[in-house]
Amino acid sequence: MDDLKSYFIRHTEKILVRKDTIEELFAQNKIAIHFPGSGREDSKSIEPEDYKKRGDIRAIKCFKELSKNGGYIWAEYYTCPDVVKIGIVKPNTHVEYIETTWSKDFENPERKKGDRATLKTLQMEDIRTLKKGDVMELVAARPRMCTITEWKKIKNRLKYYVEGIPIPENWDSLIPGEQEAVCAEYLRNPNIENCPKLDFLLLPVGRTLQDVDIYGCASDGKKIFGQVTYENKDSKKCKQKLDKLREFCGKENHLILFCDCEKIERGDVLIIPVKKVVFEWLKRTKSFFNSIFHHEN
């Protein structure tokens, strides 16, 4: 099923229905959304134009697309916080409805605790239940503050887990958080001349800063500002990242750009090829390589 997209969904207490209903969803391998709409009773519509709030419209549109086109699913349930369920919603899966009751009063004064509530559900198939600690790269990449969304940044990783396919052993199969972590670890023991050596990080790798992925202290006492991208060096996006990185220039700073290019370039910014330098280093660092690609050491 090469054409299926990946989706993330979380079932939290904010769904505002009885806890045993969420437990039922988990047991039956179903995913669900609520989004009751603005009428006196919960709306069963999956047409985005029938909803008013921007967040509701996005979620309903995503749910409808998933029902029609199918997709790989990562589903979290607050009733089972230590595990996730992954699987497939097949194309043209029929939307089913579960009748339950509200667990709390809603912002609409006409919806009270104990009133009837309706969930929109889809059936998952080819289910696997995973412990979160076994798939930390996906736990770290989870979208924030949303109920359901397409999950683009994890590439094909969810497909590999659902279908039991080994992760292809190449740089492009690594998701952004993994690429950033590998580049940071590379700087602790670089194998090229005149490359600053990272002594320690000053902030977590990745999300902390908008224009910098790696911020730490080098062995010479200077600061390291690093940016990691899968883009080709000559692409517009890569050039924009390079310009942003140069904003951190200074006598006490090392600037490093990791990108897809053919050779090392030295100037005000040290440019390091991710595939020809970093990934080749990773392949030689067996324990790290095996951990990244989930091999037994």
DRENKOL-593203 format. One record per residue (C-alpha): x, y, z; residue number from 1. Coordinates in Angstrom, 3 decimals. Example, Ala and Ser with C-alpha at 12.3 -4.5 7.8 and 13.67 -1.06 7.14 Angstrom:
2
c1 | c2 | c3 | n
12.300 | -4.500 | 7.800 | 1
13.670 | -1.060 | 7.140 | 2
% end
This chain:
297
c1 | c2 | c3 | n
0.000 | 0.000 | 0.000 | 1
2.597 | 2.485 | -1.160 | 2
0.100 | 5.300 | -1.698 | 3
-1.226 | 5.426 | 1.865 | 4
-0.376 | 8.422 | 4.015 | 5
0.453 | 8.288 | 7.723 | 6
-1.875 | 9.760 | 10.350 | 7
-1.628 | 10.556 | 14.052 | 8
-4.619 | 10.499 | 16.399 | 9
-4.869 | 10.896 | 20.159 | 10
-7.855 | 10.051 | 22.329 | 11
-7.584 | 12.311 | 25.381 | 12
-9.901 | 13.192 | 28.240 | 13
-10.787 | 16.312 | 26.240 | 14
-13.062 | 14.127 | 24.087 | 15
-15.453 | 14.572 | 27.065 | 16
-17.138 | 11.177 | 26.935 | 17
-17.204 | 8.355 | 29.453 | 18
-13.918 | 6.608 | 30.189 | 19
-15.369 | 3.176 | 29.439 | 20
-16.166 | 4.374 | 25.905 | 21
-12.483 | 5.075 | 25.285 | 22
-11.653 | 1.663 | 26.734 | 23
-14.147 | 0.153 | 24.295 | 24
-12.480 | 1.930 | 21.375 | 25
-9.106 | 0.531 | 22.435 | 26
-10.456 | -3.013 | 22.807 | 27
-12.199 | -2.907 | 19.413 | 28
-9.265 | -1.324 | 17.540 | 29
-11.245 | 1.744 | 16.570 | 30
-10.256 | 5.379 | 16.291 | 31
-12.727 | 8.151 | 16.980 | 32
-13.350 | 11.880 | 16.975 | 33
-16.105 | 13.805 | 18.721 | 34
-16.462 | 17.405 | 17.432 | 35
-20.153 | 17.742 | 18.306 | 36
-20.920 | 20.806 | 16.212 | 37
-23.171 | 23.647 | 17.300 | 38
-26.667 | 22.127 | 17.288 | 39
-28.697 | 20.778 | 20.198 | 40
-27.440 | 17.245 | 19.497 | 41
-24.023 | 15.960 | 18.445 | 42
-23.543 | 16.224 | 14.705 | 43
-22.848 | 13.054 | 12.717 | 44
-21.687 | 15.029 | 9.697 | 45
-18.202 | 14.523 | 8.261 | 46
-18.573 | 17.461 | 5.880 | 47
-16.163 | 20.273 | 6.887 | 48
-18.605 | 22.980 | 5.770 | 49
-21.022 | 21.862 | 8.495 | 50
-18.642 | 23.081 | 11.213 | 51
-17.690 | 26.591 | 12.283 | 52
-14.445 | 26.440 | 14.284 | 53
-11.187 | 26.352 | 12.332 | 54
-9.769 | 23.466 | 14.379 | 55
-12.965 | 21.446 | 13.974 | 56
-12.953 | 21.997 | 10.213 | 57
-9.330 | 20.802 | 9.899 | 58
-10.008 | 17.689 | 11.960 | 59
-13.211 | 16.745 | 10.130 | 60
-11.509 | 17.265 | 6.774 | 61
-8.637 | 14.995 | 7.857 | 62
-11.045 | 12.339 | 9.180 | 63
-13.049 | 12.375 | 5.958 | 64
-9.888 | 12.048 | 3.860 | 65
-8.760 | 9.112 | 5.990 | 66
-12.132 | 7.380 | 5.607 | 67
-12.012 | 7.784 | 1.832 | 68
-8.339 | 7.190 | 1.028 | 69
-7.194 | 5.059 | 3.958 | 70
-3.918 | 5.444 | 5.821 | 71
-1.432 | 4.117 | 8.344 | 72
-2.464 | 4.994 | 11.887 | 73
-0.719 | 5.782 | 15.168 | 74
-3.420 | 5.877 | 17.852 | 75
-3.006 | 6.916 | 21.494 | 76
-5.615 | 6.350 | 24.211 | 77
-5.393 | 8.101 | 27.574 | 78
-6.761 | 4.973 | 29.242 | 79
-3.629 | 3.018 | 28.183 | 80
-0.862 | 5.642 | 28.393 | 81
2.126 | 3.270 | 28.143 | 82
1.255 | 1.777 | 24.740 | 83
0.081 | 2.847 | 21.291 | 84
-1.821 | 0.986 | 18.624 | 85
-0.705 | 1.129 | 15.025 | 86
-2.503 | -0.264 | 12.015 | 87
-4.281 | 0.546 | 8.773 | 88
-7.578 | 2.185 | 7.971 | 89
-8.335 | 0.754 | 4.556 | 90
-9.631 | 2.957 | 1.728 | 91
-13.396 | 3.514 | 1.702 | 92
-13.814 | 2.498 | 5.329 | 93
-17.372 | 3.228 | 6.459 | 94
-17.824 | 5.725 | 9.285 | 95
-19.576 | 4.135 | 12.252 | 96
-21.136 | 5.942 | 15.188 | 97
-20.923 | 5.090 | 18.877 | 98
-23.568 | 6.452 | 21.204 | 99
-22.299 | 7.341 | 24.671 | 100
-22.734 | 10.163 | 27.188 | 101
-20.919 | 13.362 | 28.025 | 102
-18.454 | 13.050 | 30.903 | 103
-18.438 | 16.796 | 31.644 | 104
-20.418 | 19.901 | 30.799 | 105
-19.563 | 21.416 | 27.428 | 106
-19.036 | 25.092 | 26.601 | 107
-22.431 | 24.956 | 24.894 | 108
-24.891 | 25.250 | 27.827 | 109
-27.231 | 22.803 | 26.092 | 110
-24.647 | 19.979 | 26.542 | 111
-24.474 | 18.680 | 30.097 | 112
-22.739 | 15.802 | 31.832 | 113
-24.790 | 12.666 | 31.238 | 114
-26.404 | 13.899 | 28.021 | 115
-26.175 | 11.703 | 24.925 | 116
-22.968 | 12.052 | 22.907 | 117
-22.035 | 10.616 | 19.524 | 118
-18.546 | 9.623 | 18.390 | 119
-17.539 | 9.195 | 14.764 | 120
-15.336 | 6.087 | 14.415 | 121
-13.250 | 4.184 | 11.887 | 122
-12.097 | 0.580 | 12.146 | 123
-8.371 | -0.187 | 12.151 | 124
-6.951 | -3.434 | 10.785 | 125
-3.543 | -5.174 | 10.820 | 126
-3.090 | -4.036 | 14.401 | 127
0.139 | -3.992 | 16.377 | 128
0.394 | -2.782 | 19.964 | 129
3.721 | -1.131 | 20.759 | 130
5.322 | 0.024 | 23.964 | 131
6.218 | 3.683 | 23.667 | 132
9.758 | 3.018 | 24.867 | 133
10.398 | 0.791 | 21.838 | 134
9.605 | 3.525 | 19.298 | 135
11.005 | 6.652 | 20.905 | 136
11.849 | 8.261 | 17.563 | 137
8.105 | 8.424 | 16.821 | 138
7.156 | 9.393 | 20.376 | 139
9.520 | 12.370 | 20.064 | 140
8.076 | 13.313 | 16.664 | 141
4.438 | 13.385 | 17.773 | 142
2.418 | 16.420 | 16.655 | 143
1.438 | 18.789 | 19.418 | 144
-1.962 | 20.110 | 20.373 | 145
-4.101 | 18.267 | 17.843 | 146
-6.599 | 15.413 | 17.839 | 147
-5.997 | 14.050 | 14.349 | 148
-3.594 | 15.074 | 11.599 | 149
-1.593 | 13.781 | 8.670 | 150
1.904 | 12.889 | 9.935 | 151
4.305 | 13.898 | 7.178 | 152
7.565 | 14.316 | 9.073 | 153
7.934 | 10.609 | 9.930 | 154
8.168 | 9.700 | 6.228 | 155
7.448 | 5.956 | 5.777 | 156
8.425 | 4.925 | 9.309 | 157
4.881 | 4.055 | 10.394 | 158
4.398 | 1.903 | 7.300 | 159
7.555 | -0.034 | 8.142 | 160
6.306 | -0.769 | 11.652 | 161
2.772 | -1.703 | 10.578 | 162
3.917 | -4.014 | 7.791 | 163
6.949 | -5.385 | 9.634 | 164
9.395 | -4.037 | 7.037 | 165
13.002 | -3.409 | 8.148 | 166
13.942 | 0.260 | 8.064 | 167
15.978 | 0.829 | 4.869 | 168
19.572 | 1.440 | 5.841 | 169
20.093 | 4.806 | 4.202 | 170
20.200 | 8.439 | 5.284 | 171
16.911 | 9.378 | 3.622 | 172
14.949 | 6.851 | 5.680 | 173
15.942 | 8.602 | 8.928 | 174
13.345 | 11.039 | 10.221 | 175
14.447 | 14.631 | 11.009 | 176
14.952 | 14.091 | 14.745 | 177
17.217 | 11.119 | 14.062 | 178
19.239 | 13.014 | 11.466 | 179
19.755 | 15.867 | 13.921 | 180
20.822 | 13.483 | 16.685 | 181
23.285 | 11.664 | 14.396 | 182
24.874 | 14.964 | 13.298 | 183
25.228 | 16.101 | 16.910 | 184
26.874 | 12.812 | 17.894 | 185
29.165 | 13.026 | 14.876 | 186
30.516 | 16.327 | 16.214 | 187
31.640 | 14.605 | 19.416 | 188
34.228 | 12.666 | 17.414 | 189
34.484 | 14.153 | 13.892 | 190
36.702 | 12.404 | 11.367 | 191
37.536 | 15.393 | 9.156 | 192
40.245 | 17.988 | 9.621 | 193
39.592 | 21.354 | 11.261 | 194
36.122 | 20.416 | 12.415 | 195
35.192 | 21.695 | 15.881 | 196
34.626 | 18.940 | 18.422 | 197
31.474 | 19.090 | 20.508 | 198
32.188 | 18.818 | 24.228 | 199
28.620 | 19.211 | 25.434 | 200
25.209 | 20.470 | 24.364 | 201
23.834 | 23.678 | 25.826 | 202
20.251 | 23.023 | 24.676 | 203
18.367 | 19.926 | 23.450 | 204
18.930 | 19.037 | 19.807 | 205
16.197 | 19.982 | 17.356 | 206
13.075 | 21.855 | 18.387 | 207
14.467 | 24.307 | 20.918 | 208
15.555 | 27.067 | 18.509 | 209
13.922 | 28.042 | 15.241 | 210
17.052 | 28.479 | 13.138 | 211
19.542 | 26.199 | 14.927 | 212
19.360 | 22.446 | 15.507 | 213
22.610 | 22.010 | 17.464 | 214
23.800 | 24.481 | 20.101 | 215
26.732 | 23.500 | 22.259 | 216
30.247 | 24.162 | 23.434 | 217
33.318 | 23.060 | 21.462 | 218
36.556 | 21.736 | 22.935 | 219
38.244 | 25.056 | 22.136 | 220
35.739 | 26.914 | 24.321 | 221
33.807 | 28.436 | 21.429 | 222
30.096 | 27.909 | 20.826 | 223
28.806 | 25.623 | 18.074 | 224
25.732 | 26.624 | 16.087 | 225
24.668 | 23.841 | 13.742 | 226
21.827 | 23.401 | 11.278 | 227
20.767 | 20.055 | 9.776 | 228
18.760 | 19.721 | 6.582 | 229
18.020 | 16.963 | 4.087 | 230
17.852 | 19.589 | 1.331 | 231
20.420 | 19.836 | -1.466 | 232
22.965 | 22.591 | -0.914 | 233
21.887 | 24.438 | -4.060 | 234
18.179 | 24.430 | -3.202 | 235
16.376 | 27.609 | -2.220 | 236
15.456 | 26.222 | 1.209 | 237
19.043 | 25.257 | 1.963 | 238
20.305 | 28.699 | 0.987 | 239
17.705 | 30.244 | 3.294 | 240
18.881 | 28.047 | 6.171 | 241
22.470 | 29.055 | 5.438 | 242
21.531 | 32.737 | 5.588 | 243
19.738 | 32.207 | 8.901 | 244
22.754 | 30.359 | 10.303 | 245
25.046 | 33.257 | 9.384 | 246
23.042 | 35.454 | 11.759 | 247
24.917 | 33.659 | 14.566 | 248
28.373 | 34.506 | 13.232 | 249
31.037 | 35.849 | 15.569 | 250
34.672 | 35.295 | 16.593 | 251
33.604 | 33.019 | 19.429 | 252
31.260 | 30.878 | 17.337 | 253
31.577 | 27.912 | 14.977 | 254
28.881 | 27.720 | 12.295 | 255
28.186 | 24.307 | 10.732 | 256
25.660 | 23.311 | 8.086 | 257
24.926 | 19.633 | 7.475 | 258
23.220 | 19.148 | 4.117 | 259
23.052 | 17.018 | 0.979 | 260
26.155 | 17.975 | -0.997 | 261
29.158 | 16.383 | -2.677 | 262
32.084 | 17.773 | -0.730 | 263
33.166 | 19.560 | 2.425 | 264
33.286 | 23.334 | 2.072 | 265
35.157 | 25.635 | 4.441 | 266
34.441 | 29.320 | 4.871 | 267
32.495 | 31.373 | 7.382 | 268
30.291 | 28.273 | 7.604 | 269
31.673 | 24.723 | 7.589 | 270
29.461 | 22.708 | 5.221 | 271
29.473 | 18.936 | 5.790 | 272
27.835 | 16.369 | 3.447 | 273
25.334 | 14.291 | 5.398 | 274
25.497 | 11.239 | 3.137 | 275
29.157 | 11.094 | 2.113 | 276
30.596 | 12.051 | 5.500 | 277
28.103 | 11.693 | 8.366 | 278
26.274 | 8.580 | 7.194 | 279
29.530 | 6.827 | 6.287 | 280
30.744 | 7.599 | 9.828 | 281
27.480 | 6.225 | 11.236 | 282
27.877 | 2.952 | 9.341 | 283
31.299 | 2.487 | 10.914 | 284
29.945 | 3.247 | 14.388 | 285
28.255 | -0.141 | 14.705 | 286
26.504 | 0.149 | 18.069 | 287
24.991 | 3.519 | 17.118 | 288
24.037 | 2.278 | 13.647 | 289
22.374 | -0.844 | 15.063 | 290
20.418 | 1.176 | 17.596 | 291
19.157 | 3.627 | 14.973 | 292
17.987 | 0.860 | 12.647 | 293
16.695 | -1.360 | 15.467 | 294
19.143 | -4.202 | 14.991 | 295
20.174 | -6.501 | 17.791 | 296
23.667 | -5.538 | 18.954 | 297
% end
